[in-house]
Amino acid sequence: MNDLRNSVAAAASGMKSQAARLRHVSENIANADTPGYRRKIATFQAALESGQATGRVEVGKVTLDRTALPSIYDPSHPMADQTGHYEGSNVDLVIEIADAREAQRSYEANLKMFDQSRQMSRGLLELLRR
């Protein structure tokens, strides 16, 4: 029964982590046209308990993409300098959509694992009742 509980906890932590990743992707997409905005990147790390790996995952430190910001020429923009340029955002919508799709599929895989573990637990309890 403990193994089933651990598998449910691992699947739940995976879903929680992918949901956080998807939240960062949606923030990146929302700020794609914000001047000076740097893309946020969510990292994952193994969850530890008393220094031991638990099989669960958690969101680590969120970092900013250090890719150079594009210089955009628009003299009418309020943030433009004397030359008419301002720094745009380094968000690439193609990459963000691919990240969103990957996070969605990972979430669905963890959800399926969660459901399978729950069904196995239910089946085990029914066998023990007999």
MARVO-192142 format. One record per residue: x, y, z of N, C-alpha, C, O in turn; residue in one letter. Coordinates in steps of 0.1 Angstrom, whole numbers, plus 5000, padded with zeros to 4 digits. Layout:
XYZXYZXYZXYZa
...
// end
This chain:
500849885000500050005000500950135000500550234994m
502050125006502950235007503550274993503650384990n
503750164985504250194971503150264963503450354955d
501950234965500850294957500750444962500450534954l
500850464975500850604980502050684975501850804971r
503150624973504350694968504150724953504550834948n
503450634946503250664931502250774929502350854920s
501250774938500250884938500951014941500651124934v
501751014951502551144955503451184943503551304941a
504051094937504951124926504151184914504651284908a
503051124911502251184900501651314903501651404895a
501251334916500751464920501751574920501551684916a
503051534924504051634923504451674909504751784906s
504351574900504551604885503551694880503851784872g
502251674883501151754879501351904884501151994877m
501751914897501852044903503052114896502952234893k
504152044893505252104887504952154872505352264868s
504252064865503952104851502952224851502952304842q
502052224861501152344862501952474864501552574858a
502952464872503752584875504552624862504652744859a
505052524855505752544842504752614832505152714825r
503552564831502552624822502252764826501952844817l
502152794839501952934843503053024839502753134834r
504252984839505453064835505353084819505653194814h
504952974812504852984798503753084794503953174785v
502653084802501553174799501953324802501553414795s
502753344813503253474816504253524804504153644801e
505053434799505953474788505153514776505453614770n
504053434773503253464761502553604763502453684754i
502053624775501353744778502253874777501853984773a
503553854780504553964779505353964767506454024767n
504953894757505853884744506054014738507154034732a
505154114740505354244734505754354744505754464741d
506054304756506454404766507954434764508854344765t
508254564762509654604760510554564772510154594784p
511754504770512654474780512354344788513054314798g
511254274785510854154792511754034788512054014776y
512253964799513053844796512253724800511553724809r
512353624791511653504792511953434805513153424809r
510953374812511153304824511253154821510553104812k
512253084827512452944825512252864838513052894848i
511352774839511152694851512052574850512152504840a
512752544861513652424862513052334872512252374881t
513352204871512752104880513952044888515052034883f
513651994900514651924908513951814915512751814918q
514751714919514251604927513851654941514651724947a
512751614946512351644960513051554969513151434967a
513651614980514351544990513651545003513051645007l
513751435010513251425024514251365033514651245031e
514751445042515851395051517151355043517851265046s
517351435032518551405023518351295014519351255006g
517251225014516951115005515951144994515051224996q
516251094982515351114971513951044973513950934978a
512951114970511551064973510851014961509850944962t
511451044949510751004936509851114932509251104921g
509651214940508851334936509751434929510951434930r
509051534923509751644916509151774921507951774925v
509951874921509452004925510052114916511052094909e
509452224915509952334907511152394914511052434926v
512252414907513452474913513352624911512352684910g
514552684911514652824909514252864895514652804885k
513352964894512953014881514053114876514453204883v
514553094864515653174859515153254847514053224841t
515853364844515553444833516453414821517653384823l
515853404809516653374797517653484794517253604794d
518853454793519953554791520153594777521153654773r
519353544768519453574754519353724752518553794759t
520153784743520153924741518753974737518053904729a
518354084742517054144738517254214724518254274722l
516254194715516354254702516254404703515454454711p
516954474694516854614693515854644682516054604671s
514754714686513754744677513754894673513854984682i
513654924660513655064656512255114655511455064646y
511855214663510555274663510655404670510455414682d
511055514662511255644669510055694676510155784685p
508855654672507655704679507355634692506455674700s
508055524695507755454708508255534720509355594719h
507555534731507855624742509255574749509855664755p
509655454747510855404753512055414744513155374747m
511855464732512955474722514055574727513655684733a
515255544724516355634728516555744717515755754708d
517755814717517955914707518055864693517755934684q
518455734692518655674678517255624673517255574662t
516255614682514955564678514855414681513855354676g
515755354688515755214692515255194706515555274715h
514655074708514355034722514554884722514554814712y
514754824735514954684736513554614737512654654745e
513354514728512154434728512254324738513054324747g
511354224736511354104745512053984738512053984726s
512653904746513353784740512353654740512853544739n
511053684741510153574740509853534726509553614717v
510053404723509753344709508453264711508453164717d
507453304704506153244706506153094701505453014707l
506953064691507052924687507652834698507152724701v
508652884705509252804716508252794728508152694734i
507552904730506552904741505452804739504952734748e
504952804726503852704723504352564724503652474729i
505552544720506152404721506352364736506052254739a
506752464744506852434758505552404765505352324773d
504552484760503152464766502652324762502052254770a
502852284750502452154745503152044753502551944757r
504452054755505151964763504751954777504551844783e
504452064783503952074797502552004798502251934808a
501752034788500351974788500451814787499751744794q
501351774778501451624776502051554789501651444793r
502951624795503551574807502551564819502451474826s
501751674819500651684829499651564827499251494836y
499351544814498351434811498951294815498251214819e
500251274812500851154816500851124831500651014835a
501151234838501151224853499651204858499451124868n
498751264851497351244855496951094853496251034861l
497351034842497050894839497650804849497050704854k
498950834853499650754863498850764877498750674884m
498450894880497650914892496350834892496050764902f
495650834881494450764880494650604881493850534887d
495650564874495950414875496350374889495850264894q
497150454896497450414910496250414919496050334928s
495350514917494150524924493250394922492650344931r
493150354909492350234906492950114912492250024917q
494250104912494949984918494749984933494549874939m
494750104939494450104954493050064957492749984966s
492050104949490750064950490549914949489849854956r
491249864938491149714936491749644948491249534952g
492849694953493449624965492549624977492449524984l
491949734979491049744991489849654989489349594999l
489349634977488249544974488649404977487949324982e
489949364973490449234976490549204990490349094995l
491049304998491249295012489849275020489849215030l
488849335014487549325021486949185020486149155028r
487349115010486748975008487248875018486848765017r
// end
